[in-house]
Amino acid sequence: MVLAIPVRWTAQAITVLALLTIFFLSRHSVYDFAESRAGIESPSTSSDEKLGYVTWLGKTGVGDDEKDVYFLATRLLVYQILHDPSTRSPRSLPIIVMTTPDVKEANKQRLQADGATVIPIDFVTEGLDWLKPRRPTWAHIMSKLRAWQLTAYSRLLMLDGDLILRRPLDSVFDETNATIIPTLSAPPNEIKLDENPLPAKYLFAAAPEVNGPKHHYPPTREHDDFIHAQEFNMGFALLAPSQEMFEYYISILRIPDRFYGGKMEQSLLNYAHRPGGAMPWQDLPFTYNIRSPLEEDILGNVASLHDKWWGKTEQYPALAGWYRAKQEEMLRFYAEREM
């Protein structure tokens, strides 16, 4: 007797097999982004340049480290950039974890043992009651601005802790928009006398925030794939540390309602680097990162996924299974290394 297999099941099986094939092949492929510049000297080839990755970790309110998903996610990010053969930095770039004063000392020591460069930072929002973060976990996230004080580094790629890699990211430093550029002349109506003077040069490159899971890959403005095509998401952004730039941002922060305070540092930076201003943000290709990922994004071979992967449901079985597998791989790696 021949059993009839429902067409729906067959289609799902083919999709999962295709995704698993891509996952396996991507672990051994040489990455070469089509949108990377060619024939132009990379800014990262300068012998005196120091590049790196940076992320931020604050207190999450979870007492048990085994259940602290943000701490575990940060460990996974460190593992992927430093140790995972399929995603680690080909240039052996460091990953800095900025930690707020309320992060447990044991967690900082754990991250250092994992290989991260842990840098404790102070808060920046004391006394600024006008800020109303939309989520409790964003209470001190404005201290991410302290990344601009890491002036020992020439350029940094800032990554949110809930980001998971599929392949290396180093080539983002070679993109056309990864260069430090002169600040434009500000039109008279853009000059704000209550803010610090604009720095003479800057680097800020990111990508627009996609409209949740309702997007194509690659997302485009023509397909209306963005929440707001003129605003970026801060989960994946290139910057050039500068004390002058940090002080410029702080001068904005101390002016009540100069920007919408609900999204904290993302709103401030979208204001500071607004299109039409003197320091407009630059686009990064979507081959590097996507927020609210779908299985179609995986098929498109995107390099990293911005997603609270620990809460991914079985609605996307291939993604959910892969997320769990990467976490288990990370924990197994550290356990075996410490035996």
N, C-alpha and C positions, 0 to 999 in steps of 0.2 A: 504494500500500500504506500502511495506517495503522499506525504504530508504537504498541504498547501501552506506556504509561508505568506502572511499578509504583506502586501506591498509596502505599507507604512513601516513595518519592521525592517524590511530589506533596505529601504532608503536610509533609515537610521543607522543600520549596521555599516552601510557603505560610507556614510559621513564620518562615523567614529573611526573606521579603519583609515580613511584618508587623513584625518587629523593626527592619528597616532603615527602614520608614516611621515608626515611633515615634522612632527615633534622629533622623531628619531633622526631624520636627515639633517634638521637644523642644528643638531648637536655637533655635527661633524663638517658643516659647510663653511666655506670661506665667505664672509659677508662683504658685500660691496654695494653700497647704496647708490642707485642710479642718479639720485639727486645730489650726491657729493660732488664737489667741484673737481675738475680735472685741469691739469696744466697750470694751476696756480699754486704757488708755494704755500704750504699749510702754515697757519700761525703757530701751530704746536711744534714746528720743527726748530724753533728758536732754542738754542742750548741753555739760555738763562730763564726759560719759562717753566713755571711749576703748575701743573694741572692736577685736578682731583675731583672727587665726588663728595657731596656733602648732603647729609640728611639731619633731621631734627627729631628729638625724642623728649617728650614731657611726661608728667605723671598722668596715668590713665584712670586711677581710682581702683584698679584691680590689685588685690593683695597677693594672689597666688601667681608666681611667675609663669607656671605652666598654663595658666588661663589668660595671661596678659597678652592679648592678641597683637597689640601694637609693639610690645617688646619683642615678641616672637617674630613679627614681620620685619622689624629692624635687624634682627639676627639673620633672617633669611636674605635680606638685601645685602648685608655684609658678606655673607657666604657666597652669594652669586657673583659679586664684584671681585672678591679676592680669591676664591677657592674653586668654584664650580667650573670644570673644564669646558663646559658648553657656553659659559657667559662671562668668565672672568676677564678682567682688563688685559688686553694684549700688551699694553705699555706698563703694566704693573702699577697703575695709578692707585693712590690711597683713597680710602673712604673715611671721611670725617663724620662723626656723630656728635652733634651739638646736644648737650643735655642740660635741662633746666635744673634749678636748685632742688626741686622736689623729686628728682629721680633717685632711686635707692642706690647707695654706694655699691651694693652687690651687683646690681644690674650694669653699672658702669664698668666694674671689674670684669664681668662676664664678656662684655663687648670688646674690651681691650684684649682679653684672652683669645677672643675670636679673630683678632687681627685689626680691629677698627682703631682709628685715631680718635679718641674720646676727648672732647673739649667742653668743659663745663662753661655755661654762659649764664648771665643774669637776665632777669625779666626787663622789659622796656615799657610796660604799661601801668606802672604804679601811679595811682591817683587819676587815671584817665577814665572816669566813670561814664563818659559818653559812649564808649565802645560797648556794644551789645552783641557778643558772639552768638551765632545761631546754634552752636552746639557746645555742650559743656567741655568737651575735649579740646576746644579751640581757645579756652580761656587765656592761655599764655603763648599761643602760637605766633603772636606778633614778634616774639623774640627770634623767629627765623631771620629777621633783619640783621641779626648779629653775624650772619654769614658774610656780609660786606666788610666786617672788621677782620676777616681772616686774610690780611694783606700779605702774608707770606706766600700766598698763592696768586698766580697771574689770572687764571680763569677757573671757575668751578661749575660743575653741573649739579644743580640742586634737585634732589629726588625726594618725593614723599615716601614715608616709610611703608605705605600700603601699595608699593609698586613692585612688580615681579618681572624679572627679565626672561627673555627667550633666546637672546644672543647678545654679544658684546655691544657696548655703547660708545667706545672710545672715538669712533670716527665722527661723532657729533662735533668734536672740537675742530674738525677740518672743514665743516660746512661754511659756505660763503657768509652766512649771517652769524657765524661764531666769532667774528672779529670785533675788536674794540674800535669804535667809530667816534668822530667828533660830534659834539652836541650841536644841534641846529640853532640858528638865530631865532629866538622866540618872538612871535608877533606881539605887538603891544598889548593886545587883550589877553595874552597868555602869561604875561609877567605878573607874578604874585609877590608883592612887596613884603608880605608877612611870612614868606617862606625863605629859606636859605638860598643864596645864589646857586644857580645850576652848575654842576661840575662841567669841566671843559670837554670831557669824553666819557663814554659809557659803553657797556655791553649789556643788553637784555634781549634774549631771544626765547620764545616759547611757541605754543600753538593754541589756537582757539579751543574753547571748551565745547565738546560735542554734546548733542542733545540727547544725553542718556543713551539707552540702547537703541534709540530710533535714529540710526545713522548708517550710511553706506561706508564701504571701505574701498579706496581711501575716501574720507569725508571731504566734501567740497562746499563752498559757499553757494554754488549753483543749485545743489540739491537740498539746501536749507538744513544742513546737518549740524548746525551749531546753535547753542543757546543764544549766544550773541557773537557774531562773527568778528566784532571789533575788540573783544575781551578774551584774554588768555586764562588758562588754568595754571596755577603755581606748582602743580605736582611734578613738572618736568621743565626746568628753565636754566638757561645759561646766563652766567653773570661774571662780572669782573670785580673782585673785592676792592673797596676804596673807602677809607675813613670819611672822606669828604662826601661821598654818596650816602653813606650811613647817616651822617649828620643831616643831610638834606631830607632823607626820609623821616627822620625823627622830628624835624621842624614841621613837616606835614602832619605827622601823627598828633602833635600837640595842639592842632587847630581843630576844635570841635566841629564835627559834621562837614569837614572839607571833602570827605569821601564817605561812602556807605560803610558803616562799621561792622555790619553783620558777618561779612566774609573776611574780616580781619586783614592780614597782610596781603591777601590776593586783591582785595579792593584798593588798598593803599597803592600797591604797585601798578595796578591797572590805571589808577589816576596819574601817578608819576610818569608812566610811560604810555600815556594815551596817544592814539593817532591824532595828528594835528598839533601835538605839542612839540616841544624842542627835543625830546628824547623818546620818540616813538619806538615801541617794541617791534622786534623783527620776527618773521615767521621761521619756524623749524619744520622740516618735513614730517609728515605723519608716518613715515616708515619707522620712526623711532619710538613712538609712544601713542597709546590710545586710552582714553578713559571710558568706563562702562563697556568693557570689551564684549564682543560677540564671537561665536565660533568662526564667523566669516572673517573677522580680523586676524585670527590665527591662520586661516587659509591664505590670507594676504601677506603672511610672513612679517607682521609687525614685530619690532624688536623688544618692546616691553609693554606691559599691561598695567594700567592704573585702576586698581579694583580692590575693594575690601574682600579679598579672596577667601578669608576664613568664614564668611557668611554666604558664599556662593551656594545656591541651591541646586538640586538635581534638574532644574529647568535647562541647565546647560551641562549635560553629563560629562562631556569631554573636558571642559574647563574645570569642573569641580574635581574630577579625578586627577587631573594634572596638578592642580594646586595642592591637593593632599599629598601627592607623590613627591613634590618638591620640598614640602615641609619635612616629610619623613626622611628624605635624602639628606637634608641639612642636619637634622638631629642625629642621624646615624653617622655622618661624617665627623661631627665633633665628638661623639661618644667613642668612636674608634680611635680618634687621634689622641684622646686622653687616657686610653687604656694602658 
